[in-house]
Every structure is written in C-alpha cells, then in structure tokens.
C-alpha cells in the first residue's frame, strides 16, 4: 500500500507545481488582458502534467516521451485558435507561444523534472516581461525611408471649421505619446465634416499605447470619430 500512496503523493506534488507555475505565467497574461489568461495557461500546464505523469507511471519513460510529442502537437492547435488577422496586423502570436511554453512547463512537472520546470517558467515569464521594454524601444525607431514596410495613419472625422485647432491638439497628443507625425492631410468628408489623416513617423507601433492615444483624441471636442490603420508603405 505504501508504494501506491507514495506515487499518489508524487503525482499530487507534480500537478501542484504545474498549477502554480502555469498560474504565474497566466497572471502576467491576464494582467495584460490577453485572449489566453490565468485559467487557460494554468489548465494547459496542469493538463500537460497529467498526461505526462500518467504515461510515465503506466508505460515508463518511453511512453512519456511519446506523450510529450502529442502534447506539443495538441497545444499547437490550441495556440492557433488565439491567432487573429486584422487587415495587415496579426495578433495573438505571443499568446500562442506562451501557451506552448506553459505546456512545456507542465510536461516537465509531470515528468518529475522540477528544476527544468522552474527554469522554463522563469524564462517564459522573462520573455513576456523583461523583453517588453526592448521591443517597445525597437518599435519606436523612425522609419527608414528606403525600406518602409508598413505605414501607420491616425484618422479623425471632425466638425468642419474646427480643423485648425484640432490639428495642433492632435500633433501635441501624438508627439507627447512618443509618436511624432510625418505628414498630416485634410479633406472634406461629407457636407459638414472633415477628415484629418496623420501619418506617423515610426516604423511600427505598440497597439495598446496607440489605442489609448486615439481614445484621447476621440474625446476632444468636435471630434466625431477617431481610429488608426496600418497599410503597406510605398
């Protein structure tokens, strides 16, 4: 009776570790309001641990290795469901990669490889937190006019006759937010409105930041609508 009890305790410890590490990864994703957050990453880690632990106890190391391969394939399909294409933008790649990392953490825990599980969780969390400022800095570099890939333009639909004052406000808000304007154009939009199109100088943008800036622009007086769009550069 002792051996089965010891095995049950070990399984419980493995699943608990997978639960804790998956939750740590998921908290960071939930904090940033990503598609796959706390519960999803925790379930992926625990699920991977269950399958690997079961295979290890029923079939030994050989079957456990085979199950790990199946886990990798299965999580690939799960991750594909988080990837969305919106025009020229592709969103969810980082979320899908994080799910893959959570599965790897759970597989390590299920195989009773606690040290690799802890290291894997640390590296997944580091990739999602420590590298973020580096990515933001790279994304804010000015465009190389000889090799432009995407052009980002902020559009505002405003009341006709208010373009002058709003033009200055738009320039100030975007530049203070770290997105200087390369070019600004205005033309009639219907009978009573004008469209302002502000093309940004940056090669790429941090979507959450630009969304917040555009929301501020939309709350300016005489602004009826505000949005941004990316298109292939000329």
Secondary structure, 3 states (H helix, E strand, C coil): CHHHHHHHHHHHHHHHHHHHHHHHHHHHHHHCCCCCCHHHHHHHHHHHHHHHHHHHHHHHHHHHHHHHHHHHHHHHHHHHCCCEEECCEEECHHHHHHHHHHHHHHHHHHCCCHHHHHHHHHHHHHHHHCCHHHHHHHHCCECCCCCCCEEEEEEEEEECCCHHHHHHHHHHHHHHCCCCEEEEEEEEECCCEEEEEEEECECCCCHHHHHHHHHHHHCCCCEEEEEEEEEECC
